[in-house]
Amino acid sequence: MLLVNLGTPTAPTAAAVRPYLAEFLADPRVIDYPRWRWWPILHGVILRLRPKRSAHAYTRIWDERGSPLRYGSEALAAGLQAELDKQQPGTLRVALAMRYGEPSVAHAIEQLQREGVRRLLVLPLYPQYSATSTGSVIDAVADAFKRLRWPPELRFINDYHDDPGHIGALATSIERWRAAHGSGEKLLLSFHGIPERYVALGDPYAEQCRRTAQLLRERLRLGEDQLLVSFQSRVGRERWLQPYTDATVRRLAAEGVRRLDVACPGFAVDCLETLEEIAMQNRDFFTAAGGETLRYIPALNDAAEQVASLAALVRRHLGGWPEAAA
């Protein structure tokens, strides 16, 4: 099976960030403007200015192990391999790829092909489906398969936003964290945003985010005024999914909320968007608007609950293949 996460630059420098951003922002699944319109903006403006700013943000979260998204994803893959080996040792090989950067999807598939893999299950580490994320992984796998003379049999797990095991893992993580640190006055679930136009064109992402939130609300026994939903990481002038996270944390502080807990159920592993954008940037927005403390609840990462829930999900999707039946 192939786990796929978003990706990361190789170093927190403008020189390393530039090719990573170029690959990411050149993907028509991410930015669907006509190329003649988008290319001058991307190469003439964005890739001249943004790498330096992004490199500064990466510097704030980089540590001696490197990129949190990279080593967190590697730890999750290793945990999943160990969990799956408990039932059928040596039957299933777990590999990891990044949609942008290294190790690339194409490289990982080529390596699995050399190892003799004849059946491939792909799990993009995005609980909620969007064409901008999971759809792009499907494209990358298809492009890699085009170059293979004898491609393996293929399956995808498109989403797991309402999977009971996944919801249980999220709820357990939040409950354990709040039991250890105390509960804030409200719990905000911040999901990555996409343009509203994409939803109007048929992307199910917003609906799936809200479904995840509703299931968590029920599991945690919180009312709609206690567990809120927002969307982060907007760029450009288009309208993105609302309410926006930065505006929401400022509003809550202005309304008198002093302690705010924030979790990000759209991210399987901690990364720039959680560790820098939420735990640092939005913490500062909240305190500047009058709040006392914004506390970020970490992603599931390689916690036992996430490993177990994903292993169960994988086993169900392997059903029908002879090796799984054995």
C-alpha positions, 0 to 999 in steps of 0.5 A: 500500500502507498501512503501519500501526503502533501509534501515538504521542501527539503530545507527551510530556505528560499532556494529549497522552497521555490521548486516545491512551491513551483510544483505545488502551484503549477498543479491545475487541480490546485489552481485551475486558472487557464495556464496563459493567465496563471503562468505570468502570475506564478513565475513573474510574481509569486515565485519571486516573493513567496519562497522567502516568506514561506522559508521563514515560516518553515524555519519556525517549525523545523527541528533537528529531525527536519520537516515535521510533516516528513518525519511524522509521515514516516513514523505513521507509515512505520507504525502502520507497517508494524500494525498490519504485520501483526496479522499477516507478517510480510503480506503487505508492504507499506510505502510512503510518497509525497504528492509534491517534492520527495519521495515522489509518487512516481519514484515510490511506484517505480520502486514497488514495481521493482520489488514485484508488487502486483496489487497496489492500494493507495491511501492519500492522507486526507480524511476529506476528499477534495479534487485539490488534494486526493484528486491530485494524488489520483492524477499523479498515480495515473501519470506514473502508471502510464509509464509502466509496461505492466502496472499492478492492480489498483485501488484507492481509498478516496476519503475516510471523513466519517469512518467510525474508527477515525472519528473515535481516534479524533475524539479520544485524542481531543478528550485526552488532551483536554483532560491533561490540560483543561478545557478551553471555553470553546473548541474550534475545528479548523479545516484547510480551505478551498475556493467556494467556486470549487464547491459550486463545481461539485467538490464534496470537501465542504460537506465532508468537513462539516460531516466530520465536525458533526460526528465529533460534536456528537461523540464529544457531546458538545453543542453547536455553540461549543464546537465551531468550524472554520477554514484556514489558509486562504490565498488570493482574492477569490472567496474561499470557504467561510467562516475564515479561521483568522477572522473567527479567532479574532471575533471570539476574542472580541466577544470575551472568549479567553481560552480557545482550543483549536484542532485541525481534523483535516490534517493527519500529520502536523505540518506548516499549516498546523504548527505555524499557521494555527499554533503561532499565527492565529495564537497571536491574532487571538491574543492581540484581539483580547484573548488570553490563550489559544491552545493547539491540540496536535494532529493524530500523527503516529498515535496508536489510535490513528495507526489502529483506525487506518489499519482497520480501514486498510484491511476492509479495502483489501477485501476480495484480494486473494492475499487478504483472504488468505 
